Amino acid sequence: MTPLLQIDGLTKAYPGVVANDDVSLTVLPGEVHALLGENGAGKSTLVKAIYGLVAPDSGTMTLEGRPFVPASPHAARAAGVGMVFQHFSLWGALSVAENVALGMEDPPPLRDLARRIRDVSAEYGLPLDPARLVGDLSAGERQRVEIVRCLLGRPRLLVMDEPTSVLTPQEVDALFATLGKLSAEGTAILYISHKLEEIRALCDRATILRRGRVVGTADPKADSARAMAEAMVGGTIPEARPAQAAPGAVRLEVRALSLPAPDAFGTALRDVSFQVRAGEVLGIGGVAGNGQDELLAALSGERRSPPGAVLMDGGQAGHLPPPARRRLGLLSAPEERLGHAAAPAMTLTENALMTGAARRGLVRRGLVSWKGARRFAREVIEGFDVRTPSTETPARALSGGNLQKFVIGREILQDPQVLVVNQPTWGVDASAASAIRRALTDLAEGGAAVVVISQDLDELLEIATRFAALAGGRLSTAVPAAGLTLDRIGLMLGGAEAA
């Protein structure tokens, strides 16, 4: 079969790193082709070259047998290439149709566009109301907006970067049905995901990258997830496990915490109560948009709480701002790594200083110890295998997974007494995810209380000692994670067991 996309010898270098090194691959018409690799392996650079966001230094690409040199995303779309990014690019205050129009070079009148959106969304099983505000949509519905926006251009090649990271299992099933229909019609799909069981269920072939080079291929239908993961990293991957320490004293307690929604599209917290003891990992699951960000903000100090609602080691903490809570040992890492957990334009040294100043003694008598800050940043980079040229690299220059490793490592290496993290392994490869999970359980075994908020149920069941579900801003009663069934978890996620 004649390849739809042919890449030969593509190379792209940046100062201090070769992102793609003589990469070659083929994608056939109608094929679902996985692109696998560790964080920093070169996947993002490769798909950006395909979509016209970066220009390769050397190598060639052909699309449907013709030379393909897209100078911009507009040129790539005109040639028949669409891309759905990991991070949504949508305006919450605008309607679905208005958001779709913003992504078009020459949009038709909104009434005509709304009709096309309805037709395409119905054709591919992605129901959307063009008149609804995007801010009112669930994460899964926002994903549909991004996909339908691409499908309106009738692409011959659809590139998808971590498309299921914020979807429920039911939404994943619906997405896979849509991709199956597209594949049957001859559309090729280049699929990036760190969820290897999804790759096995969906993809026909896989190309594996390691440190910018193609190191092999895999047959997802025949090869195990572990075999593919170990091919990605070039070695064995240790398995994480729940914390083994006996629970100690209550480190963090939340009593009947209620807070209004922070904005028109946020979620109010309603009578949230739980305790976390030293040596425990409390896993909090939930579908995106059910109050995860709001709960982390209340625990970190970004939002103040009513008197008596948040206690640390028995003392009042709800009135304290984030720096004061950090000095007490209550540390946190939010879901949005670029812009919230890390300042994009600042170097890794500066980002290490921002949260580590007090607990690492990096500021004394008003003077910053830049030597100490650089040493701390190097500890994080080396301890969590962050792929970066130096400590002076801006945060925005790192791949998403490498920045995630830096953010989580920065907090863990400050020896917190309580650590609250939201989506700790979002967008990281299997090896790094295993290392982060093991670091969290090691932290608990060392006497810390750990709260892990995640949409990855497998992750929570792997490391949590107790599990609770967040639904509509209400938290269920925490139950032992051992022996939990998916049916029970489903009821909890749906709010049937909310406290």
N, C-alpha and C positions, 0 to 999 in steps of 0.2 A: 504494500500500500504506500502511495506517495505521502511523505510527511506533510502535515499542515504547517508545522513550525520546525525549522532545522537551524540549530545553532552550532557553529564550528569555531573552536579556538577562541572563545570570547574571554578577554582579559580586561580587568578594570582595577586600577591601583589608586590608593589614596596615600597621603603622607604617612609613612610608617607601617602601612599594611596593604597587602594585595588581596582585595576582596574577592575577585574572581580570577582564577589562574588557569587559562587554557581550557575553559569549560565547553563541552560539547554535549548536546542531547537532541533528541527528536521527539516530537509530539504528533501522534497520528490523529486523523479526523475521527471524532466521536470518542476519543480515548479520554479516560480520567487518569491523569498522570500525576503522581505524587512527587513533590520536591522535598526531600528530607535532609536534615542536617542539624548539628548543634547550633546554639546561639553563636552568631559570628561566623558561621560556615560560608556565608555568601549568598544565601537564598534571597534576601531582600534586594541586594544589589542586582542580582540576575533578573528578577521580575521587574525592577525599576528600569533596567535596560530594555526589556521587552515592551514596557509601557511608555517608553520615551521620556522617562524622568531623569535618566543619566545617559551619557554617551560613552560607549566602550572605548578603551584605548586601542584595542585591536580585536580581530575576529570578525566573523560575518554571521548574519541572520538572513534566512529566507522565509517568506510566508506564502504558502500555496505556490511554491516554485519560483517566486519573484523576490528580488533583493528587498530586504526589509530594514530600513534605517530610519526609525521614527525620531523626529527631532523634538517631539512634544507629545503629551497625552492626546491632544487633539488629532495629531497625525496617526497615532496608534489606533484611536477609535475609528477614524476614517478608513483605516486599513482592515478593520474587523476585529480589533482586540479590545476587550473590556476588562476592567479590574475592580474587584471588591476588596477594599482595604480592611485591615484588622480594626482600625479606629474609625468610627463613623464621622462623616463630614456633613452633618445636618444641623439646621437651625431649628431649635425647639419652638420658637414663636411663630414659625411659618407652617403652612399646611404641607401635606404630602406633595400635592401638585406643584406648589411654589418651590419646594426643595428640589424636585426633579427638574423643574425649569432652570434653576440656577446652574445645574450641571450640563446644560445643553447650549451649544453655540448659537443655534437659531431656533428657539422654542416656539411652538405654535401657540395660538390663543389658549388660555387656561382651560376653557370649556372643552376644546378639542383634545388637549393634553390629558385632561381628566378621563375622557372617554378611552383614550389609548391605554392609560394606566389600568383602568378597569378591565379592558380586554386582555391585556398581557398578563396581569396578575391572575385573572381567572383561567387563562390558558395554561399557566404553569403552576397552578395550585398555590398561589401566594396572595391570598385575599387581602386587599387594601382598599380603604376609603380615601379617595384623593382629597376630600375636604377636611379630614381630621388634622388637628395640630400635631406635629411630630413630638412635641413635649408631652403629649398625653399617651404616646405609644409605649408599649413594652419594648424591651431590648430586642426581642425576636421580631416584632413588627418593624422596628427601625432597620433591622437587617434586611427585611423584605424590601423596604424602600430603596436601599442601596442596590440590591440585586435587580429589582424591576427597572431602576434607572439604567443599569447596564443592558438589560434585555431589550429595552426600547430601541437600542441601536443594532439589534440582531447580530451580535458578535459571532465570529467563527471560532474565536479562542477566548475563553473566560478564565482569568487568573483570580484565584481566591486565596487570601491570606488569613489564616486562622478564622474561618467564618463561623465556627461553632462555639467560640470562647464564651459567649454570653447567652447561649441558647439552652432551653430546657430539653430533656430527652425527646419529648414529643415534637418540639420544633426542629430538632436535628433530624428526626425521621421525615418530617415534611420537607426539609431542605434536600435531603438525599433523594426523595422522590422527584423533586424538581430537577436536580442534577441528572438523575437517570433519564428523565424525559429529554433534556437538552442533549445528552450524550446520544440517545437513540436517534435524534434528528441530525446528528453529525457535528454538533458543536464540541470542540475539544475543551477540556478543563484541566488547567494546571493548578494543582491543589497543594497548599502548604498547611501543615498542621503538625503539632506535637502530640496529638492524640492518636497513637498508633493503632489502637483497635478500630478507630474510625477509618484510618487508611486501609486497614485490612478489609473492612466491610464495603468500602466505596471504590477503591482505586484498582486499575488494571495493571499498571507498572509503576515503579518508583526509581528515581535517580537520587543517589546519596552523595551529598557534598560534605567534605571535611576540610576546614581551613582553606576554603576557596577553590578546592579541586574536586573533580568527580572521582570518587574512590570505589564506586561500584553501582550496581543496580539490584533491585529486589523484585520478587513476585509477591505482592501483598497477600494474595489468596493462598499461597503456599508457605511463606516465611512467617515465623512467629513475631509478635511485637517485640519480645526481648531480643531476638536475633537482629531485627532491624535497628533497634536502639543501640545495640553493641557495635553494629557496623558503623553507625553514625559517630560514635565516640572512639572506636578503635580499641575497646577493652570491655571488661565486665562492669556491670552497674550494681552497686549494693542496694538491697531493698530496705525501704524504711519500715518502721514498726511503731506501735503505740508506745508511749512512755511507760517505763517499767517501775518507776518509783512509787512508793506508798504515798497517798495524798497527805499533805501536812496541814498547816494552818491556813485559814482563808486569807488570801492575798488581795483579791478584788471582789467587791460586793456591789451589786446594783439593786436598788430597792424601788420598785414601783416608779420607774423613770418614764415620765411623759414629757414630750417636747413637741411644739407645733412644727409643721413642715417649714423648712428654711426658705422655700420659695414656692412659686406656683406649680412647679413640676416635681417638688420633693415629696417625701413621705413623712407623716407624723409618727413619732414613737408613742406607743400606747401601753402604759403600765408594764414596762419591761423589767423583769427581775431575774437575777441569777447570781451564783457564787462561783468563784474559781479558786481552788486551793493550790498551794505549792505542790509541784510535781504533776499537775494535771494539764491536759490539753483539752479545752472545751471547743468543739467544732460547732460552728453556727452555719447552717445551710439555708439556702433560699434562692429563689429566682431573682434575677437582677431587678432592681427598682422597688424592693420591698422594705427598704430602710437600712440597708447595709452601710451606705456612706454616712447616713445620719447617726447610726449607732457608733461608728468609729469616731466621728467628730465629737460626740458627747463624751466618749471615753478618753480621747486624746487631749481634750480641753479646748478644741477649736470652738465648741459651743458649751457655754456654762450650763450647769444643771441645777434644779431646785435643791435646797438644803436637804441633806440626808439621802440623796439619790445615788451618789457615787462615793464609795468608801475604799480606801487602800490601807491594808493592814489595820483596819478598824478605825482609821481617822478620816475625817471629812476631806474629800478631794474634788467634789463637784464644782466648787467655786474657783479652783485654781486654773490659771492659764497654762498652756502647753509647757513653757520652760520650767515652771514650778513642779509640774507633774513629772517631768523628766528628771529633775533633781531627786525626786522621791524614788525614781526607778520605774515609773510607768511610761513605757515607750510604745510607739505605734508606727505602722507603715500603711499608708492609704493605698487604695486600688490604683488611682491615676498616678503613675510614676513620673511622667514628664509634665512638669508644671505644678504638681502638688507635692509629691515626695521628693522631687529634685528640680532645681532651677535650671532650665534648659541651657542658658548661655553661660552658666558658671562652670568652672572646672570641677573635676572630681574632688580635688583638695578642698575647694570652697564648699562643695556640697557636704563633704565629710564634716567640715567645721560647723556648718549650720545646725546640725542636730547633735553633734558630739562635743560641743564646746564645754558644757558643764561636766559631764560624766567622764570625759577624757582629759580634763584639765588643760584645755587648749587656749583659754583666755585667763590671764592673771593680771590683776590690777589694771584692767582695761586694755592690756596689750595682747595681741594675737600671737601665738607661737606657730608660725607658718611651718617651721621644721616639724613640730609635733603633728600638725594637721596633715602634712604630706606623709609622715610616717603612718598615721592612722589610715589614710586613704590607701597606702600600699598594703597595709595589713588586710584591708577588705578585699582589694584586688587579688592578692595572693591567696587568701583564705577561701575565697568563693569563686576562684577561677574566672575573674572578669576579664574578657578579652578587650584590651585597650592598649594603645601605644604608650601611654604614660598617665601619671596622676594629674597632669595639666590638660588632659583632653576635656572639652566641654561635654556635659551630660548628653546633649542632644546628638552628639556624634556617635554615641553607642547604639548598638542594636537594642530593640526593646527587651529581649531576654537578658542581655548583659547588664543593662541598666537595672532591671529587676533584681538580678543577683547582687548588684552593688547596694541597692536600697535595703534589701533584707539583711545582707551581711553587715552593713553599717549599724543597724539597730542591734543585731545579735551580739556583735563584738563590743557593745557598750555594757554588757552584763546587766540586762534589765531584771528587775524583780517581777514585773508584769509586762508582757509583750502582747499587743493587739495588732494583728495583721489582717488585711483584706486582700484576698486573691494572691497569696504569696508566690504561687508558681505560674501565674498568668503569663503565657507566651514564652515560657522557658522550655528547653529540650528535656528529654527524659532523664538524662544523667544529672543535669542541674536541678531538676525538680526533686529527684531522689535525694540529692545532697542537701537541698533546702529543707525538705521534710525531716531528714535525719537531724539537721542542726536544730530544728524546732523541738523535736523530742529530746535531744540531748540537753537543751536549755531547760526543759521541764524537769528532767531527771536531776539537774543541778540545783533544783529548788525554786525555779521560777514558776509563775502561773502564766499559761499561754492561752490566748483566745485566737482561734483561726476562723475567720469569716471567709467562706468560699462557696462558689457555685459548682465546684467539682466534688460530687458526692464520693467518688472513689477515693479522692485525696483525703476527705474527712474521715471516712471509715478506715483508712489505712493508718492514720496517726492519732485520731482523737480518742480520748478515754471516755468522754461523754459527748452527746450530740443534742442540739436543739435546733429548731427551725424558726426562721423569721418569715412571717407572712403578713403583709399589710401593716407593718410597723409593730406587730405583736410577736412576742417570743414564746414558743412552747416551753413546757417544762423540760429541763435537760434530763436525758435518760442515758444509761450506759450504752456506749457505741457497740460493744461486743454483742453479736447476735441480732443486731437490727436487720429487719427485712426491708426490701424495697417497697413493699406494700405499706408498711408502717411509715417509712420515710415519706412516701407519696402523700399519705394522709396528713403528716405533719407539715409538709411543704404547702399543702393546700389550705392550711389554717384550721384543719379539723381538730387539732389538739392544742391550739393556741391557749396560752394561760389567760 
